[in-house]
Amino acid sequence: MRVFILGLSVLLGLTACDGPDRSARPESRTVLEFLEDPQELEETWGRCRNDPGGIGQKAECRNAGHAVERMMMVGREHAIKVLRAQKGDRHGDPGLR
């Protein structure tokens, strides 16, 4: 019985150490998702700028960088409007224009 309880404890401990639930959030957010959530963009972009040779090379950092560029070039609201329209065009939904 002790072996069973010890084994169960170890299993539960390992499960708890598995980290955050990756199913809750995709591997990397899109440019549009970053533009729609400025706080998340700021946090992610700060981490990416701090480690450009490491995590800065990942898709999420590249997307955050593109979001920052678009925001600086055309403004946040206009960038969101354009990206939503493009998303609608790809899916054949003219209602997003």
Protein Blocks (a to p, Z undefined) as FASTA:
>chain_A
ZZmmmmmmmmmmmmmmnopcfklpcfbdcfklmmmmmmlmmmmmmmmmmmmmlmmmpmkl
mmmmmmmmmmmmnojklmmmmmmmmmmmmnopaklZZ
